[in-house]
């Protein structure tokens, strides 16, 4: 999405800049509330876990994070930054943090169970709120 944003340059920014923060807030909020609700449901987890790489949750998180990456790409086009180097660095850092987050999240989930799902939902809500407030104030 960073490269796509860079390619689109400033064309799309005129269409989405007025409401992109609302889209990110709604998507992150939707996923966060779902996670919190599931954490408080008190139901035993099924032996077969839902695959997080499929379904509505993946789509919602992908759209929310892709909006930010698109914005970064648009900014890079305006600042005339080398998109190849920037995209490679962004990809490597994302891979590193995603992998560490997944491994640490699995360990914490084993230890703390549903409380981690609630905490994850709260974190997503806070990220969405930060995006919204940053754009409304700035």
C-alpha positions as CSV (number, residue, x, y, z in Angstrom):
1,X,0.0,0.0,0.0
2,X,2.9,2.3,0.6
3,X,4.0,1.8,-3.0
4,X,0.5,2.2,-4.3
5,X,0.1,5.4,-2.3
6,X,3.4,6.7,-3.8
7,X,2.2,5.8,-7.3
8,X,-1.1,7.6,-6.8
9,X,0.7,10.7,-5.6
10,X,-1.6,13.5,-4.6
11,X,-4.5,12.4,-6.7
12,X,-6.3,10.3,-4.2
13,X,-5.4,12.4,-1.2
14,X,-8.0,14.9,-2.2
15,X,-10.7,12.3,-2.2
16,X,-9.9,10.5,1.1
17,X,-8.1,12.9,3.3
18,X,-11.4,14.3,4.7
19,X,-12.6,11.0,6.1
20,X,-9.7,8.5,6.1
21,X,-9.3,8.9,9.8
22,X,-12.9,8.0,10.3
23,X,-12.6,4.8,8.3
24,X,-9.5,3.7,10.3
25,X,-11.3,4.5,13.6
26,X,-14.5,2.6,12.6
27,X,-12.6,-0.4,11.4
28,X,-10.2,-0.6,14.4
29,X,-13.1,0.1,16.7
30,X,-15.2,-2.7,15.2
31,X,-12.5,-5.3,15.5
32,X,-11.6,-4.0,19.0
33,X,-15.1,-4.2,20.3
34,X,-15.5,-7.7,18.9
35,X,-12.3,-8.9,20.6
36,X,-13.5,-7.3,23.9
37,X,-16.9,-8.9,23.6
38,X,-15.4,-12.3,22.9
39,X,-13.0,-11.9,25.9
40,X,-15.9,-11.2,28.2
41,X,-18.2,-13.9,26.8
42,X,-16.8,-16.4,29.4
43,X,-17.3,-19.2,26.9
44,X,-14.6,-21.9,26.7
45,X,-12.5,-21.6,23.7
46,X,-13.1,-24.3,21.1
47,X,-10.3,-26.8,20.4
48,X,-10.3,-25.6,16.8
49,X,-9.2,-21.9,16.8
50,X,-10.5,-19.6,14.2
51,X,-7.8,-18.9,11.6
52,X,-6.9,-15.1,12.0
53,X,-5.6,-15.1,8.4
54,X,-9.1,-15.4,7.0
55,X,-12.5,-13.8,7.4
56,X,-13.8,-10.4,8.4
57,X,-11.2,-9.7,11.1
58,X,-8.4,-10.0,8.6
59,X,-10.2,-7.8,6.1
60,X,-11.0,-5.1,8.7
61,X,-7.5,-4.9,10.1
62,X,-6.0,-5.0,6.6
63,X,-8.2,-2.1,5.5
64,X,-7.4,0.0,8.6
65,X,-3.6,-0.5,8.4
66,X,-3.6,-0.1,4.6
67,X,-5.2,3.3,4.9
68,X,-2.2,4.5,7.0
69,X,0.3,2.9,4.6
70,X,-1.5,4.6,1.7
71,X,-1.2,7.9,3.4
72,X,2.5,7.4,4.1
73,X,3.0,6.5,0.4
74,X,1.3,9.7,-0.6
75,X,3.5,11.7,1.8
76,X,6.6,10.1,0.3
77,X,5.6,11.0,-3.2
78,X,5.2,14.7,-2.1
79,X,8.5,14.7,-0.3
80,X,10.3,12.9,-3.2
81,X,11.7,10.1,-1.0
82,X,13.2,7.0,-2.6
83,X,10.2,4.7,-2.5
84,X,12.1,1.5,-3.1
85,X,14.4,2.0,0.0
86,X,11.6,3.2,2.1
87,X,9.2,0.3,1.2
88,X,11.9,-2.3,1.8
89,X,12.6,-0.8,5.3
90,X,8.9,-0.5,6.1
91,X,8.4,-4.2,5.0
92,X,11.4,-5.5,7.1
93,X,10.3,-3.6,10.2
94,X,6.7,-4.7,9.8
95,X,7.9,-8.3,9.4
96,X,10.0,-8.1,12.5
97,X,7.4,-6.5,14.7
98,X,4.6,-8.7,13.4
99,X,6.6,-11.9,14.1
100,X,7.7,-10.8,17.6
101,X,4.1,-9.7,18.3
102,X,2.7,-13.0,17.2
103,X,5.2,-15.0,19.3
104,X,4.8,-12.9,22.4
105,X,1.0,-12.7,21.9
106,X,0.8,-16.5,21.7
107,X,2.8,-16.9,24.9
108,X,0.8,-14.3,26.8
109,X,-2.4,-15.8,25.5
110,X,-1.4,-19.2,26.9
111,X,-0.7,-17.6,30.3
112,X,-3.5,-15.0,30.6
113,X,-6.2,-16.4,28.2
114,X,-9.2,-14.2,27.6
115,X,-7.7,-11.2,29.4
116,X,-5.2,-10.9,26.6
117,X,-8.1,-10.8,24.1
118,X,-9.7,-8.0,26.1
119,X,-6.3,-6.1,26.3
120,X,-5.8,-6.5,22.5
121,X,-9.3,-5.1,21.9
122,X,-8.6,-2.1,24.1
123,X,-5.3,-1.5,22.3
124,X,-7.0,-1.5,18.9
125,X,-9.7,0.9,20.3
126,X,-6.9,3.2,21.6
127,X,-5.0,3.1,18.3
128,X,-8.2,4.0,16.4
129,X,-9.0,6.8,18.9
130,X,-5.4,8.2,18.5
131,X,-5.8,8.2,14.7
132,X,-9.1,10.0,15.0
133,X,-8.0,12.6,17.6
134,X,-4.7,13.3,15.7
135,X,-6.5,14.1,12.5
136,X,-9.3,16.1,14.2
137,X,-6.9,18.2,16.2
138,X,-4.1,18.5,13.6
